Amino acid sequence: MRHYVCYLSPSPPAIDGRLDEPAWRAAAWSEPFVDIEGAIKPAPIWLTRVKMLWDDTHFYFAAELVEPHVWGTLVKRDTIIYHDNDFEVFLDPDGDTHGYYELEINALGTVWDLLLVKPYRDGGPAVNRWDIGGLQSAVAVAGTANDPSDRDTSWTVELAIPWSDLHPGAAATEPTTGARPPGPPRDGEHWRVNFSRVQWDLEVVGDEYRKVTDSITGKPLSEHNWVWSPQGAVNMHMPEMWGIVQFSDIAVGEGSTGFTPPEDEAVRWTLRQVYYAQRAYFREHDRYSRWFDELGVSPRLPDGSLVQLRLLSSGTAYVATAPGRGGGTTWHISDDGRIWGERGRRGE
């Protein structure tokens, strides 16, 4: 799982897509994107990478997408932007895998922003009517979009998302116990973040680009999905597989800080294995199990502590609970996949 230390920007960058401010030049590029399924698939043919900065008002993103033929068709906000080539941002501020945000933008600068109350696997829904009210976005093309007569170099994206638009109440259909407070992050705080690039195979027909189609079905060939942190499946809506961004209050270029993994990451991952196993068991038996032997997973944590499993509603729901390291936090995961911690409480 990839990680990135995000440093403070001394002044707000101009959101023009050009990435030429001193703060952007000082910020490190991420690793190149890989296929969404990881190393089992070939590496992307074109480079994609990102940078991040923050200040008291905004979370800033910059992306470079190498592209010899820059193309886009969609111009209306909140249309399904991944039908074009696009760049996508996914944010889960409190890491519970619920109440997270998605933003897509194409080479024409058209935006689709939405929030997910839950991942689709857990019932969603996606709230398309939600908008990042204070969003600033811009695209710059090194070449000419939608002109097959020339060869382009790349397109770059610049985004500024206000902290005020990213808050626990945005998806207030469930308890927010343990959710982060609204506002900018604290020094050392971790967020789950990922990025995706959707890339379609194109051909030139006359004086325009068209998607390459299957000779038998006539439908477009499947898109390529290139991401920062691989998912292991063609599914961006697995927030537990996203990368981890750690915020630092050191000004970019004026020092550095090491990355520290989030608290109790191994405990959270053990609980996630219970969730995966329970999903598989429910598909076969139409109920959840109360026995770890039936699930084929170990209840034992790395420090020897045990996960406790409690069935609810005659086996149609459950909560699994585990103590964090040192007993300071008790962690829970429920049948809908939400994971959260409660400080100062022991497992039941």
VOLUM-839369 format. One record per residue (C-alpha): residue in three letters; x, y, z. Coordinates in steps of 0.02 Angstrom, whole numbers, always signed. Example, Ala and Ser with C-alpha at 12.3 -4.5 7.8 and 13.67 -1.06 7.14 Angstrom:
// residues 2
- residu/u/v/w
- Ala/+615/-225/+390 $
- Ser/+684/-53/+357 $
//
This chain:
// residues 348
- residu/u/v/w
- Met/+0/+0/+0 $
- Arg/+75/+166/-53 $
- His/+97/+319/+55 $
- Tyr/+140/+504/+33 $
- Val/+191/+641/+154 $
- Cys/+95/+800/+110 $
- Tyr/+183/+961/+161 $
- Leu/+115/+1134/+196 $
- Ser/+106/+1259/+53 $
- Pro/+174/+1430/+108 $
- Ser/+49/+1518/-5 $
- Pro/-100/+1460/-109 $
- Pro/-49/+1404/-283 $
- Ala/-138/+1484/-430 $
- Ile/-257/+1353/-496 $
- Asp/-217/+1363/-681 $
- Gly/-160/+1186/-720 $
- Arg/+21/+1237/-752 $
- Leu/+108/+1178/-592 $
- Asp/+245/+1308/-606 $
- Glu/+236/+1387/-432 $
- Pro/+386/+1362/-315 $
- Ala/+281/+1256/-196 $
- Trp/+236/+1133/-334 $
- Arg/+416/+1125/-393 $
- Ala/+471/+1084/-215 $
- Ala/+338/+949/-188 $
- Ala/+385/+769/-229 $
- Trp/+301/+670/-365 $
- Ser/+215/+510/-317 $
- Glu/+269/+343/-386 $
- Pro/+206/+311/-563 $
- Phe/+31/+238/-575 $
- Val/+10/+51/-599 $
- Asp/-131/-59/-663 $
- Ile/-279/-64/-544 $
- Glu/-254/-252/-518 $
- Gly/-71/-230/-475 $
- Ala/+81/-326/-534 $
- Ile/-21/-466/-613 $
- Lys/-58/-348/-757 $
- Pro/+60/-255/-875 $
- Ala/+123/-84/-823 $
- Pro/+34/+66/-900 $
- Ile/+104/+123/-1067 $
- Trp/+101/+308/-1018 $
- Leu/+160/+393/-860 $
- Thr/+38/+461/-731 $
- Arg/+92/+538/-566 $
- Val/+28/+659/-433 $
- Lys/+83/+787/-304 $
- Met/-8/+852/-151 $
- Leu/+0/+1007/-40 $
- Trp/-110/+1083/+94 $
- Asp/-141/+1241/+194 $
- Asp/-270/+1301/+319 $
- Thr/-406/+1318/+187 $
- His/-378/+1188/+50 $
- Phe/-311/+1018/-1 $
- Tyr/-214/+1040/-164 $
- Phe/-183/+910/-299 $
- Ala/-77/+912/-456 $
- Ala/-69/+775/-587 $
- Glu/+31/+744/-745 $
- Leu/-42/+626/-875 $
- Val/+74/+588/-1021 $
- Glu/-36/+573/-1174 $
- Pro/+7/+583/-1361 $
- His/-175/+611/-1411 $
- Val/-271/+718/-1287 $
- Trp/-458/+690/-1307 $
- Gly/-620/+733/-1221 $
- Thr/-803/+753/-1265 $
- Leu/-904/+788/-1107 $
- Val/-938/+968/-1060 $
- Lys/-1084/+959/-936 $
- Arg/-1044/+948/-751 $
- Asp/-1092/+787/-662 $
- Thr/-1105/+681/-818 $
- Ile/-1013/+514/-806 $
- Ile/-840/+580/-842 $
- Tyr/-753/+410/-851 $
- His/-839/+384/-1020 $
- Asp/-696/+499/-1075 $
- Asn/-514/+481/-1027 $
- Asp/-506/+556/-854 $
- Phe/-413/+586/-691 $
- Glu/-499/+539/-527 $
- Val/-474/+579/-342 $
- Phe/-544/+475/-198 $
- Leu/-541/+536/-17 $
- Asp/-590/+447/+144 $
- Pro/-542/+570/+282 $
- Asp/-576/+461/+435 $
- Gly/-531/+294/+355 $
- Asp/-692/+204/+403 $
- Thr/-728/+160/+218 $
- His/-896/+252/+228 $
- Gly/-942/+431/+188 $
- Tyr/-804/+459/+60 $
- Tyr/-783/+574/-89 $
- Glu/-749/+552/-274 $
- Leu/-699/+684/-402 $
- Glu/-670/+654/-588 $
- Ile/-607/+777/-719 $
- Asn/-573/+759/-906 $
- Ala/-453/+851/-1020 $
- Leu/-585/+982/-1057 $
- Gly/-595/+1024/-872 $
- Thr/-769/+951/-848 $
- Val/-800/+890/-670 $
- Trp/-906/+755/-589 $
- Asp/-905/+757/-399 $
- Leu/-1005/+643/-285 $
- Leu/-1002/+565/-115 $
- Leu/-1027/+383/-70 $
- Val/-1124/+348/+89 $
- Lys/-1054/+171/+79 $
- Pro/-957/+75/-54 $
- Tyr/-1068/-2/-189 $
- Arg/-1030/-176/-122 $
- Asp/-1111/-125/+43 $
- Gly/-1265/-44/-34 $
- Gly/-1203/+130/-77 $
- Pro/-1283/+244/-124 $
- Ala/-1189/+371/-228 $
- Val/-1253/+548/-198 $
- Asn/-1233/+634/-366 $
- Arg/-1321/+793/-313 $
- Trp/-1181/+831/-190 $
- Asp/-1054/+959/-253 $
- Ile/-890/+1027/-189 $
- Gly/-956/+1203/-179 $
- Gly/-788/+1290/-168 $
- Leu/-695/+1179/-290 $
- Gln/-560/+1260/-396 $
- Ser/-500/+1159/-546 $
- Ala/-399/+1186/-704 $
- Val/-321/+1085/-845 $
- Ala/-175/+1132/-957 $
- Val/-140/+1036/-1118 $
- Ala/+36/+1021/-1189 $
- Gly/-30/+1010/-1366 $
- Thr/-204/+1027/-1438 $
- Ala/-353/+932/-1372 $
- Asn/-459/+838/-1499 $
- Asp/-341/+871/-1645 $
- Pro/-275/+709/-1723 $
- Ser/-164/+807/-1843 $
- Asp/-34/+841/-1708 $
- Arg/+51/+741/-1573 $
- Asp/+24/+802/-1396 $
- Thr/+139/+780/-1246 $
- Ser/+28/+777/-1091 $
- Trp/-110/+859/-994 $
- Thr/-94/+922/-817 $
- Val/-228/+943/-685 $
- Glu/-233/+1060/-536 $
- Leu/-366/+1051/-400 $
- Ala/-404/+1143/-238 $
- Ile/-535/+1068/-123 $
- Pro/-590/+1169/+30 $
- Trp/-584/+1080/+197 $
- Ser/-755/+1155/+231 $
- Asp/-830/+1041/+97 $
- Leu/-754/+884/+175 $
- His/-840/+853/+341 $
- Pro/-923/+706/+431 $
- Gly/-1099/+776/+414 $
- Ala/-1092/+768/+224 $
- Ala/-1146/+586/+232 $
- Ala/-1245/+596/+394 $
- Thr/-1349/+439/+371 $
- Glu/-1253/+343/+504 $
- Pro/-1164/+379/+669 $
- Thr/-1003/+478/+657 $
- Thr/-921/+406/+813 $
- Gly/-734/+427/+792 $
- Ala/-752/+533/+635 $
- Arg/-626/+672/+614 $
- Pro/-687/+849/+653 $
- Pro/-715/+972/+510 $
- Gly/-573/+1085/+458 $
- Pro/-391/+1063/+408 $
- Pro/-292/+910/+464 $
- Arg/-177/+902/+613 $
- Asp/+9/+876/+595 $
- Gly/+35/+688/+576 $
- Glu/-147/+650/+531 $
- His/-178/+511/+404 $
- Trp/-309/+505/+266 $
- Arg/-352/+364/+147 $
- Val/-327/+431/-29 $
- Asn/-316/+358/-203 $
- Phe/-307/+418/-382 $
- Ser/-362/+337/-544 $
- Arg/-336/+368/-728 $
- Val/-463/+295/-850 $
- Gln/-389/+274/-1024 $
- Trp/-484/+215/-1178 $
- Asp/-403/+147/-1336 $
- Leu/-433/+272/-1476 $
- Glu/-418/+275/-1665 $
- Val/-427/+416/-1792 $
- Val/-580/+416/-1904 $
- Gly/-580/+562/-2025 $
- Asp/-528/+712/-1923 $
- Glu/-583/+649/-1752 $
- Tyr/-545/+521/-1619 $
- Arg/-659/+375/-1585 $
- Lys/-651/+232/-1461 $
- Val/-586/+69/-1534 $
- Thr/-728/-56/-1542 $
- Asp/-738/-246/-1535 $
- Ser/-753/-315/-1712 $
- Ile/-889/-437/-1657 $
- Thr/-996/-341/-1532 $
- Gly/-966/-167/-1599 $
- Lys/-946/-104/-1420 $
- Pro/-794/-5/-1361 $
- Leu/-650/-109/-1295 $
- Ser/-636/-108/-1106 $
- Glu/-549/+42/-1033 $
- His/-380/+37/-947 $
- Asn/-381/+80/-761 $
- Trp/-216/+148/-695 $
- Val/-203/+196/-512 $
- Trp/-84/+260/-379 $
- Ser/-116/+123/-251 $
- Pro/-169/-44/-331 $
- Gln/-336/-118/-279 $
- Gly/-308/-300/-326 $
- Ala/-472/-295/-422 $
- Val/-556/-186/-553 $
- Asn/-647/-89/-418 $
- Met/-597/+81/-352 $
- His/-728/+69/-215 $
- Met/-623/-31/-92 $
- Pro/-561/+111/+19 $
- Glu/-462/-8/+131 $
- Met/-345/-32/-19 $
- Trp/-313/+152/-50 $
- Gly/-149/+237/-12 $
- Ile/-113/+334/+147 $
- Val/-74/+520/+150 $
- Gln/+11/+590/+305 $
- Phe/+0/+778/+331 $
- Ser/+150/+876/+393 $
- Asp/+149/+1056/+456 $
- Ile/+325/+1080/+387 $
- Ala/+326/+1199/+240 $
- Val/+366/+1109/+78 $
- Gly/+550/+1118/+36 $
- Glu/+600/+1175/+211 $
- Gly/+625/+1006/+293 $
- Ser/+558/+831/+296 $
- Thr/+471/+708/+409 $
- Gly/+464/+519/+403 $
- Phe/+307/+422/+368 $
- Thr/+228/+336/+518 $
- Pro/+93/+205/+485 $
- Pro/-79/+239/+559 $
- Glu/-123/+173/+731 $
- Asp/-167/-12/+741 $
- Glu/-159/-44/+554 $
- Ala/-129/-231/+582 $
- Val/-282/-242/+696 $
- Arg/-391/-155/+568 $
- Trp/-329/-272/+432 $
- Thr/-370/-425/+539 $
- Leu/-547/-361/+560 $
- Arg/-558/-333/+372 $
- Gln/-518/-517/+344 $
- Val/-668/-560/+454 $
- Tyr/-775/-447/+345 $
- Tyr/-715/-529/+184 $
- Ala/-746/-703/+255 $
- Gln/-918/-659/+320 $
- Arg/-968/-591/+149 $
- Ala/-918/-754/+67 $
- Tyr/-1007/-856/+202 $
- Phe/-1167/-754/+185 $
- Arg/-1172/-781/-4 $
- Glu/-1173/-969/+25 $
- His/-1281/-984/+182 $
- Asp/-1390/-827/+181 $
- Arg/-1332/-787/+357 $
- Tyr/-1173/-739/+448 $
- Ser/-1072/-859/+555 $
- Arg/-1028/-845/+739 $
- Trp/-880/-965/+725 $
- Phe/-707/-922/+661 $
- Asp/-678/-1103/+612 $
- Glu/-824/-1092/+490 $
- Leu/-755/-932/+418 $
- Gly/-580/-1002/+396 $
- Val/-495/-852/+476 $
- Ser/-396/-839/+637 $
- Pro/-467/-733/+779 $
- Arg/-292/-703/+846 $
- Leu/-209/-534/+826 $
- Pro/-21/-511/+804 $
- Asp/+1/-476/+991 $
- Gly/-98/-631/+1041 $
- Ser/-261/-542/+1082 $
- Leu/-423/-612/+1014 $
- Val/-557/-540/+900 $
- Gln/-732/-556/+973 $
- Leu/-878/-590/+857 $
- Arg/-1058/-549/+902 $
- Leu/-1206/-593/+791 $
- Leu/-1357/-479/+783 $
- Ser/-1534/-498/+715 $
- Ser/-1533/-688/+706 $
- Gly/-1376/-694/+602 $
- Thr/-1419/-559/+475 $
- Ala/-1295/-436/+551 $
- Tyr/-1137/-441/+656 $
- Val/-1004/-338/+740 $
- Ala/-824/-397/+762 $
- Thr/-721/-311/+896 $
- Ala/-535/-309/+934 $
- Pro/-423/-216/+1057 $
- Gly/-294/-99/+987 $
- Arg/-112/-100/+1035 $
- Gly/-94/-57/+1218 $
- Gly/-282/-61/+1243 $
- Gly/-305/+125/+1210 $
- Thr/-429/+100/+1068 $
- Thr/-559/-33/+1037 $
- Trp/-591/-67/+853 $
- His/-753/-128/+774 $
- Ile/-809/-183/+602 $
- Ser/-991/-213/+555 $
- Asp/-1075/-316/+420 $
- Asp/-1086/-164/+306 $
- Gly/-896/-148/+310 $
- Arg/-881/+9/+416 $
- Ile/-731/+6/+532 $
- Trp/-710/+126/+678 $
- Gly/-617/+148/+839 $
- Glu/-674/+201/+1012 $
- Arg/-544/+265/+1134 $
- Gly/-544/+216/+1315 $
- Arg/-660/+66/+1291 $
- Arg/-618/-118/+1302 $
- Gly/-695/-253/+1195 $
- Glu/-857/-328/+1259 $
//
